[in-house]
Amino acid sequence: MPLPAVAVSQTPEQRFREYLASRSPPQRYTDQQRELVAHIFARHTHFDTDELLADLRAGKKRVSRATVYRTLGKLVDAGLLRRIEIGARTVYDHDYGYPWHEHLVCAVCKSMTEFTHEGIAEAVKAVAAAHGFHLDGYDLVANGTCSKCAAETAAKRRYVM
């Protein structure tokens, strides 16, 4: 079940332009950055840099690898994207316009399932408070096997006799 969008006062492009203008010195908003922002926020998917580059090339969009890496860092700093470390893989997720959420990651098919659970948020806040820790945020990535892959694995085991 997809997460519901949260009402925001600006489009991702407006928020990113505002972020760039607030830097010292102010940074330019380039055509390549515009292409990236439009492409990334046209749909809500998790992606890594290689997947984004392949998707851009398939769509005949010309954005350099260096620009992609720099812009992704700026989009994270601007609060538009969230960087999630899954082993050696770095995945990006929409942060702006969506509630804080956690992820279930399938070890077989690499699918990511988003979910929210108030109890988890409260537990993390309570643990941080008990340790006098000033919490800025957290990422919870639970690893395992999705139901589809588990069923396929079970079916294969039944026929291997």
Buried (B, 14 or more C-beta within 10 A) or exposed (E): EEBEEEEEEEBBBEBBBEBBEEEEEEBEBEEBBBBBBEBBBEEBBBBBBEEBBEBBEEEEBEBEEEBBEBBBEBBBEBEBBBBBEBEEEEBBBBBBBBEBBBBBBBEEEBEBBBEEEEEBBEEBEEEBEEEEEEEEEEEBBEEEBBEEBEEBEEEEEEEEE
